[in-house]
Amino acid sequence: MDTKDLGFNTKLIHAGEFNDEFGSATVPIYQTSTFKFKSAQHGADCFAGKSDGYIYTRIGNPTIKAFENNIAELENGYDGIATSSGMAAITSVYMALLGAGSHIVSSDAVYGPARDVLEQDFTRFDVKASFVNTSNIENIKTAIKPNTKVLYIETPANPTMDITDIAACAKIAKDHNLILVVDNTFSSPYLQKPLDLGADVVLHSITKFINGHADIVGGVIVTKYAPIYKKIRHSMVYMGCNMDPHQAFMVIRGVKTLAIRIERAQENAIKVAKFLQAHPKVAWLKYPGLESHPQYELAKTQMKGFGSMMSFGLKGGFEAGKKLMDNVHLAILAVSLGGVETLIQHPASMTHAAVSKENKLAAGITDDLIRFSVGIEDAEDIIADLKHGLEKI
Ligand SMILES: *Cc1c(COP(=O)(O)O)cnc(C)c1O
């Protein structure tokens, strides 16, 4: 079914689906590593790119392709590349777009390992990286060098909730001939469409909102143009970062409810944010949907809604935060985010533990910062849980 001109919710359910010979209503799991060629000539033609046909699951698989087609439509992109994890998406992009002697400018508050792998691994291949607060566009301009190839941003950023102006970055990227890559994990295409705002590549940890049920790890990349797509697909396939057909099946199922999950979670999130902001033991709170957020106006124009992620600090600092984390019962003390269940965690000692203390502080990842991912439970229960936890401090 051609869903190109249909609405977002219809695309969530139907984009990428195909008819199999049995009339299956859902996309079947093609749990196979390899595919039969019709003849020796057909096999040779498939490898030569002269004939359509699946070859081997690391290279391509119908279940995985159905998800890639779905997400490509949701992001208004050229095509999608599904990966084994969000980090596989990130490293495939780095591998495809960077090389010895090249330089990348990145948001300083990015997902911890996305920074660690540049600082600790890509440096061994003479790739240099500058990490700046990309919420201030001037910082990006200052960081660009003659050998800069990629501008990489995450907005809202994990875990500071800082927001970067995607359209302004797209303009800078164009002026300096850079490829703009946006990690859209915190928003999902339901709330934010970076390619429409001028980005060249968008990527996700689908482990989070897109799958939404905390039961698989996965990633995906969508590009706007064919040449970049080909480069990244090559890296993904040759480094073996492919998704598995069963993972693809799970996420095809999960993504169908993306819009209603996000609507419900952000309805809860604004209530939780208001409760926390007004609480006497809370020192500060960052949620893009409150006017107290420094980039509230930008969030309003760039995003369709404010999402369900927030960060906050308590007056008693990390010790108080630890008490809160040990005294909530509904919110699960765990990393990850964007699922139907509410999660709480401490980035400085958990997701961003490998980032040096100095770099963490420079990026605004303070020791007191608690990250909170609001789920789709009843808001009253989430708030009561927090209230109870805060009483123990
Ligand atoms: C979790 C996350 C990643 C990494 O994804 P994995 O699926 O865990 O490999 C990348 N970026 C952001 C913003 C994330 O939250």
The ligand as a Gaussian input file, in Angstrom:
#p B3LYP/6-31G(d) Opt

LIG

0 1
 C       20.351000       5.000000      24.406000
 C       20.814000       6.053000      23.496000
 C       21.749000       5.770000      22.492000
 C       22.401000       4.406000      22.345000
 O       21.501000       3.430000      21.972000
 P       21.630000       1.860000      22.308000
 O       20.418000       1.306000      21.682000
 O       21.684000       1.731000      23.786000
 O       22.897000       1.379000      21.698000
 C       22.104000       6.789000      21.645000
 N       21.596000       8.028000      21.776000
 C       20.705000       8.336000      22.731000
 C       20.192000       9.721000      22.835000
 C       20.300000       7.372000      23.634000
 O       19.432000       7.683000      24.600000

